[in-house]
Amino acid sequence: MKQEIQAKATSFEIIKELGDLPAEAVISEQGLGKIFDRHRVSIKRAVERGELPPSIRLFGERIWTIKALREHLSSRLDEAKRESERFQKNINELSA
């Protein structure tokens, strides 16, 4: 139970930290790793899976703007909602 509460608190901190940063702020792969409490390799893999948007290189570092991250997450949420609605529609049609 205590671990579950801590996990929820950590998730809230991630959302809050991303929400508190200005849209034009630039964040590195290492910075994202710290926010999400993940290794840099995990960040790279999240990009490969489409969970995070592609980065650009600046001075040899992979970077994103907070705006790009927010837009990507919003787009994924919108797609998940549409997929859920399609699924529910199919269920309703099959039940009729």
Residue frames as a rotation matrix with the C-alpha (Angstrom) as fourth column:
MET 1
0.570 0.822 0.000 0.00
0.822 -0.570 0.000 0.00
0.000 0.000 -1.000 0.00
LYS 2
0.480 -0.464 -0.745 2.78
0.154 -0.791 0.592 2.43
-0.864 -0.399 -0.308 0.95
GLN 3
-0.615 -0.736 0.285 4.64
0.372 0.049 0.927 1.69
-0.696 0.676 0.243 -2.30
GLU 4
-0.131 0.673 0.728 1.44
0.985 0.008 0.171 2.36
0.109 0.739 -0.664 -4.26
ILE 5
0.812 0.398 -0.428 1.03
0.490 -0.862 0.128 5.75
-0.318 -0.313 -0.895 -2.59
GLN 6
0.031 -0.891 -0.452 4.69
0.039 -0.451 0.892 6.57
-0.999 -0.046 0.020 -3.29
ALA 7
-0.611 -0.219 0.761 4.28
0.710 0.275 0.649 5.55
-0.351 0.936 -0.013 -6.94
LYS 8
0.391 0.829 0.400 1.25
0.907 -0.420 -0.018 7.84
0.153 0.370 -0.916 -7.27
ALA 9
0.704 -0.208 -0.679 3.18
0.190 -0.866 0.463 10.68
-0.684 -0.455 -0.570 -5.65
THR 10
-0.406 -0.911 0.070 6.06
0.252 -0.038 0.967 10.14
-0.879 0.410 0.245 -8.07
SER 11
-0.312 0.375 0.873 3.68
0.950 0.118 0.289 10.21
0.005 0.920 -0.393 -11.05
PHE 12
0.768 0.626 -0.138 2.19
0.635 -0.772 0.033 13.46
-0.086 -0.113 -0.990 -9.81
GLU 13
0.312 -0.739 -0.597 5.66
0.085 -0.605 0.792 14.97
-0.946 -0.298 -0.126 -9.43
ILE 14
-0.598 -0.503 0.624 6.47
0.628 0.191 0.755 14.05
-0.499 0.843 0.202 -13.03
ILE 15
0.131 0.748 0.651 3.32
0.953 -0.276 0.125 15.69
0.274 0.604 -0.749 -14.32
LYS 16
0.838 0.196 -0.509 3.86
0.413 -0.837 0.359 18.73
-0.355 -0.512 -0.782 -12.11
GLU 17
-0.047 -0.946 -0.319 7.48
0.239 -0.321 0.916 19.19
-0.970 -0.033 0.241 -13.12
LEU 18
-0.625 -0.124 0.771 6.69
0.771 0.055 0.634 19.01
-0.122 0.991 0.061 -16.84
GLY 19
0.362 0.884 0.297 3.73
0.883 -0.427 0.194 21.32
0.298 0.192 -0.935 -16.29
ASP 20
0.678 -0.126 -0.724 5.79
0.422 -0.741 0.523 23.87
-0.602 -0.660 -0.449 -14.39
LEU 21
-0.415 -0.909 0.047 8.43
0.529 -0.200 0.825 24.29
-0.740 0.367 0.564 -17.08
PRO 22
0.028 0.406 -0.913 7.90
-0.521 -0.774 -0.360 26.98
-0.853 0.485 0.190 -19.72
ALA 23
0.837 0.422 0.348 6.86
0.056 0.567 -0.822 25.70
-0.545 0.707 0.451 -23.16
GLU 24
0.832 -0.531 -0.161 10.01
-0.351 -0.280 -0.893 27.10
0.429 0.800 -0.419 -24.78
ALA 25
0.336 -0.729 0.597 12.35
-0.792 0.125 0.598 25.47
-0.510 -0.673 -0.535 -22.23
VAL 26
0.294 -0.373 -0.880 14.81
-0.649 0.598 -0.471 22.96
0.701 0.710 -0.066 -23.65
ILE 27
0.521 -0.106 0.847 15.42
-0.710 0.496 0.499 19.66
-0.473 -0.862 0.183 -21.90
SER 28
-0.334 -0.762 -0.555 18.12
-0.918 0.397 0.007 17.08
0.215 0.512 -0.832 -22.56
GLU 29
0.181 0.292 -0.939 17.91
-0.220 0.943 0.251 13.33
0.959 0.161 0.235 -22.63
GLN 30
-0.678 -0.511 -0.528 19.62
0.419 0.321 -0.849 13.29
0.604 -0.797 -0.003 -19.25
GLY 31
-0.861 0.404 0.308 17.10
-0.508 -0.709 -0.489 15.81
0.021 -0.578 0.816 -17.90
LEU 32
0.112 0.928 -0.355 14.18
-0.824 0.287 0.489 13.69
0.555 0.238 0.797 -19.07
GLY 33
-0.122 -0.258 -0.958 15.82
0.188 0.942 -0.278 10.70
0.974 -0.214 -0.067 -17.47
LYS 34
-0.964 -0.256 -0.077 15.90
0.137 -0.226 -0.964 12.54
0.230 -0.940 0.253 -14.16
ILE 35
-0.506 0.844 0.178 12.28
-0.860 -0.510 -0.028 13.69
0.067 -0.167 0.984 -14.42
PHE 36
0.432 0.726 -0.536 11.02
-0.712 0.639 0.292 10.20
0.554 0.255 0.792 -15.28
ASP 37
0.224 -0.460 0.860 13.54
-0.814 0.396 0.424 8.46
-0.536 -0.795 -0.286 -13.00
ARG 38
0.921 0.050 0.386 14.83
0.171 0.838 -0.518 6.41
-0.349 0.543 0.764 -15.92
HIS 39
-0.090 -0.991 0.102 18.22
0.391 0.059 0.919 5.72
-0.916 0.122 0.382 -17.46
ARG 40
-0.251 -0.085 -0.964 19.12
-0.665 -0.709 0.236 7.52
-0.703 0.700 0.121 -20.68
VAL 41
-0.991 -0.114 -0.077 18.82
-0.135 0.703 0.698 4.23
-0.025 0.702 -0.712 -22.57
SER 42
-0.445 0.895 0.025 15.19
0.750 0.387 -0.537 3.98
-0.490 -0.220 -0.843 -21.42
ILE 43
0.085 0.422 -0.902 14.54
-0.167 -0.887 -0.431 7.45
-0.982 0.187 -0.005 -22.82
LYS 44
-0.659 -0.397 -0.638 16.04
-0.686 -0.030 0.727 6.38
-0.308 0.917 -0.253 -26.17
ARG 45
-0.937 0.327 0.123 13.86
0.347 0.908 0.233 3.27
-0.036 0.261 -0.965 -26.20
ALA 46
-0.140 0.919 -0.368 10.76
0.505 -0.253 -0.825 5.32
-0.852 -0.301 -0.429 -25.38
VAL 47
-0.140 0.013 -0.990 11.50
-0.670 -0.737 0.085 7.44
-0.729 0.676 0.112 -28.47
GLU 48
-0.921 -0.269 -0.281 11.91
-0.389 0.608 0.692 4.28
-0.016 0.747 -0.665 -30.57
ARG 49
-0.703 0.711 0.037 8.52
0.684 0.689 -0.241 3.01
-0.197 -0.144 -0.970 -29.33
GLY 50
-0.419 0.535 0.734 6.88
0.379 -0.631 0.677 6.37
0.825 0.561 0.062 -30.07
GLU 51
0.296 0.515 -0.804 6.18
0.942 -0.017 0.336 7.06
0.160 -0.857 -0.490 -26.41
LEU 52
0.179 -0.309 -0.934 8.29
0.280 -0.894 0.350 10.21
-0.943 -0.324 -0.073 -26.67
PRO 53
0.974 0.187 -0.125 8.73
-0.053 -0.350 -0.935 12.39
-0.219 0.918 -0.331 -29.76
PRO 54
0.436 -0.868 0.239 11.95
0.831 0.286 -0.476 12.35
0.345 0.406 0.846 -31.76
SER 55
0.513 -0.374 -0.772 14.65
0.405 -0.688 0.602 14.64
-0.756 -0.622 -0.201 -30.44
ILE 56
0.876 -0.433 0.213 17.04
0.023 -0.403 -0.915 16.95
0.482 0.806 -0.343 -32.21
ARG 57
0.278 -0.864 -0.420 20.76
0.959 0.277 0.065 17.25
0.060 -0.421 0.905 -31.61
LEU 58
0.842 -0.134 0.523 22.28
-0.113 -0.991 -0.071 20.38
0.528 0.001 -0.849 -30.15
PHE 59
0.165 -0.896 0.412 25.97
-0.946 -0.262 -0.191 20.44
0.279 -0.359 -0.891 -29.31
GLY 60
-0.640 -0.476 -0.603 26.00
-0.421 0.874 -0.244 16.65
0.643 0.098 -0.760 -29.44
GLU 61
-0.893 0.394 0.216 23.13
-0.070 0.352 -0.933 16.26
-0.444 -0.849 -0.286 -26.98
ARG 62
-0.568 0.811 0.142 19.64
0.579 0.271 0.769 15.01
0.585 0.519 -0.623 -27.76
ILE 63
-0.929 0.249 -0.274 17.11
0.040 -0.667 -0.744 17.67
-0.368 -0.702 0.610 -26.75
TRP 64
-0.257 0.920 0.296 13.39
0.881 0.098 0.462 18.49
0.397 0.379 -0.836 -26.83
THR 65
-0.745 0.228 0.627 11.32
-0.392 -0.910 -0.136 21.53
0.540 -0.347 0.767 -26.03
ILE 66
-0.837 0.518 0.178 8.73
0.005 0.333 -0.943 21.14
-0.548 -0.788 -0.282 -23.32
LYS 67
-0.078 0.827 -0.557 6.14
-0.819 -0.372 -0.437 22.22
-0.568 0.422 0.706 -25.90
ALA 68
-0.274 -0.086 -0.958 7.11
-0.807 0.563 0.180 19.31
0.524 0.822 -0.223 -28.20
LEU 69
-0.974 -0.095 -0.205 6.81
0.034 0.836 -0.547 16.84
0.224 -0.540 -0.811 -25.32
ARG 70
-0.588 0.808 -0.029 3.42
-0.207 -0.185 -0.961 18.22
-0.782 -0.559 0.276 -24.25
GLU 71
-0.018 0.584 -0.812 2.07
-0.974 -0.195 -0.118 18.17
-0.227 0.788 0.572 -27.81
HIS 72
-0.581 -0.266 -0.769 3.25
-0.515 0.852 0.095 14.60
0.630 0.451 -0.632 -28.32
LEU 73
-0.973 0.227 -0.042 1.65
0.168 0.572 -0.803 13.43
-0.158 -0.788 -0.595 -25.07
SER 74
-0.340 0.890 -0.304 -1.57
-0.500 -0.445 -0.743 15.26
-0.796 -0.100 0.596 -25.91
SER 75
-0.147 0.217 -0.965 -1.65
-0.969 0.162 0.184 13.68
0.196 0.963 0.186 -29.36
ARG 76
-0.835 -0.212 -0.507 -1.15
-0.148 0.975 -0.165 10.22
0.530 -0.063 -0.846 -27.88
LEU 77
-0.809 0.587 0.009 -3.97
0.070 0.113 -0.991 10.81
-0.583 -0.802 -0.133 -25.39
ASP 78
-0.126 0.770 -0.625 -6.29
-0.841 -0.417 -0.344 11.99
-0.525 0.483 0.701 -28.17
GLU 79
-0.352 -0.072 -0.933 -5.48
-0.746 0.624 0.233 8.88
0.566 0.778 -0.274 -30.22
ALA 80
-0.983 0.001 -0.181 -6.08
0.111 0.795 -0.597 6.62
0.144 -0.607 -0.782 -27.19
LYS 81
-0.511 0.852 -0.113 -9.47
-0.293 -0.296 -0.909 8.29
-0.808 -0.432 0.401 -26.69
ARG 82
-0.030 0.482 -0.876 -10.43
-0.997 -0.080 -0.010 7.79
-0.075 0.873 0.483 -30.35
GLU 83
-0.659 -0.287 -0.695 -9.32
-0.404 0.915 0.004 4.15
0.635 0.283 -0.719 -30.17
SER 84
-0.936 0.350 0.026 -11.38
0.124 0.401 -0.908 3.60
-0.328 -0.847 -0.419 -27.03
GLU 85
-0.220 0.891 -0.396 -14.42
-0.638 -0.439 -0.633 5.19
-0.738 0.114 0.665 -28.69
ARG 86
-0.188 0.091 -0.978 -13.99
-0.905 0.371 0.208 2.96
0.381 0.924 0.013 -31.77
PHE 87
-0.911 -0.207 -0.357 -13.70
-0.063 0.925 -0.376 -0.09
0.408 -0.320 -0.855 -29.53
GLN 88
-0.727 0.687 0.014 -16.82
-0.039 -0.022 -0.999 0.87
-0.686 -0.726 0.043 -27.56
LYS 89
-0.084 0.681 -0.727 -18.72
-0.927 -0.321 -0.193 1.47
-0.365 0.658 0.659 -30.81
ASN 90
-0.463 -0.159 -0.872 -17.74
-0.604 0.776 0.180 -2.00
0.648 0.610 -0.456 -32.06
ILE 91
-0.989 0.125 -0.081 -18.85
0.142 0.635 -0.759 -3.56
-0.043 -0.762 -0.646 -28.76
ASN 92
-0.437 0.873 -0.216 -22.19
-0.403 -0.405 -0.821 -1.74
-0.804 -0.272 0.529 -28.98
GLU 93
-0.086 0.379 -0.921 -22.71
-0.995 0.022 0.102 -2.87
0.058 0.925 0.375 -32.57
LEU 94
-0.689 -0.233 -0.686 -21.92
-0.284 0.958 -0.039 -6.47
0.667 0.168 -0.726 -31.72
SER 95
-0.938 0.345 -0.035 -24.23
0.142 0.291 -0.946 -6.36
-0.316 -0.892 -0.322 -28.69
ALA 96
-0.423 0.822 -0.382 -27.18
-0.757 -0.552 -0.349 -5.03
-0.498 0.142 0.855 -30.69
